[in-house]
Amino acid sequence: AYYSGVGLMALRLKNYQEATSIYLKALRTNPDEIELVVSLGYSYLLAKNWDAALTVLTDAIKRDPKNAEALAGLGRVYAEMGVEGRAEELYR
């Protein structure tokens, strides 16, 4: 919970690189924590690192196929990448 809060604060301050570092560090000790995986994906998304966001959020959905945040984030990544059809599928 500590890392989630600190990472979220970094995201809100638009310090995406710091947020990414925080989430990566947290995942080293809690690799199965889906919330951290999704948050890492969002830190990449907000930093416009589409490839990393795509990889991480896809992994999150493989782990938890009904995770609404991961699905929405992945849809946004596809929209930002111009893959509208795939984005629309995920938003349904």
GIGI-V489080 format. One line per field, one symbol per residue. ss: DSSP state (2 for helix, 1 for strand, 0 for the rest). psi: psi as a letter, one per 30 degrees, with the letter a starting at -180 (. if undefined). burial: # if it has 16 or more other C-alpha atoms within 10 Angstrom, else .. A space follows every 10 residues. Layout:
BEGIN
ss=???
psi=???
burial=???
END
This chain:
BEGIN
ss=0222222222 2200022222 2222222220 0002222222 2222220002 2222222222 2220000222 2222222222 0002222222 20
psi=eeeeeeeeee eeggieeeee eeeeeefefi fgjeeeeeee eeeeeffhie eeeeeeeeee eeeifgjeee eeeeeeeeee fgieeeeeef f.
burial=..##..##.# #...##.### .###.##... ...####### #######..# .###.##### #.....#.## ########.. ......#..# ..
END
